[in-house]
Amino acid sequence: MATTTATLTLSSSDLLSNALSLSATQTLYKAGTTTGLDGIQYERMEVATGDIYDIVGSSQSNGIALGADKAHKLYVANKHTDETKYVDVYVATVNIGRLYAGDWMFIPLEVGAATQDVAVDAVSTSQVIEWCFLHEGKTLGQQ
């Protein structure tokens, strides 16, 4: 069993009238268990301008156990250095937001049908994207 832990820390000395300090930590488990996620896909790649690239979806399943009863997690980061450059992020063909240079996201993800794919679109210039899909592993017998 793999043990993978995600931690998010938010802090600011001037956002509120008092200092802000929040922290959350979560061990990533398979759905409904205390067994750690044991599958990972990681890639760092350049997405060309105007290309909508599917990061995760039914077409990339490669034997991964997909579906509504799974506890998959997805991390995506825009590694560009020009703060005016961004990628649009789509889930199920809906634009859920933009990741500007240096921005990142971490979300739970249900994947199973083509309508649940996650994709990025490099806007105005090619950009380097880093992503990591943590999942419940592969189904035996599939490549």
Secondary structure in CASP SS format (residue, H / E / C, confidence):
PFRMAT SS
TARGET T0000
AUTHOR 0000-0000-0000
METHOD secondary structure of the structure
MODEL  1
M C 1.00
A C 1.00
T C 1.00
T C 1.00
T E 1.00
A E 1.00
T E 1.00
L E 1.00
T E 1.00
L E 1.00
S E 1.00
S E 1.00
S C 1.00
D C 1.00
L C 1.00
L C 1.00
S C 1.00
N C 1.00
A C 1.00
L E 1.00
S E 1.00
L E 1.00
S E 1.00
A E 1.00
T E 1.00
Q E 1.00
T E 1.00
L C 1.00
Y E 1.00
K C 1.00
A C 1.00
G C 1.00
T C 1.00
T C 1.00
T C 1.00
G E 1.00
L C 1.00
D C 1.00
G E 1.00
I E 1.00
Q E 1.00
Y E 1.00
E E 1.00
R E 1.00
M E 1.00
E E 1.00
V E 1.00
A C 1.00
T E 1.00
G C 1.00
D C 1.00
I E 1.00
Y E 1.00
D E 1.00
I E 1.00
V E 1.00
G C 1.00
S H 1.00
S H 1.00
Q H 1.00
S C 1.00
N C 1.00
G C 1.00
I E 1.00
A C 1.00
L C 1.00
G C 1.00
A C 1.00
D C 1.00
K C 1.00
A C 1.00
H E 1.00
K E 1.00
L E 1.00
Y E 1.00
V E 1.00
A E 1.00
N E 1.00
K C 1.00
H C 1.00
T C 1.00
D C 1.00
E C 1.00
T C 1.00
K C 1.00
Y E 1.00
V E 1.00
D E 1.00
V E 1.00
Y E 1.00
V E 1.00
A C 1.00
T C 1.00
V E 1.00
N E 1.00
I E 1.00
G E 1.00
R E 1.00
L E 1.00
Y E 1.00
A C 1.00
G C 1.00
D C 1.00
W E 1.00
M E 1.00
F E 1.00
I E 1.00
P E 1.00
L E 1.00
E C 1.00
V C 1.00
G C 1.00
A C 1.00
A H 1.00
T H 1.00
Q H 1.00
D C 1.00
V E 1.00
A E 1.00
V E 1.00
D E 1.00
A E 1.00
V E 1.00
S C 1.00
T C 1.00
S C 1.00
Q E 1.00
V E 1.00
I E 1.00
E E 1.00
W E 1.00
C E 1.00
F E 1.00
L E 1.00
H E 1.00
E C 1.00
G C 1.00
K E 1.00
T C 1.00
L C 1.00
G C 1.00
Q C 1.00
Q C 1.00
END
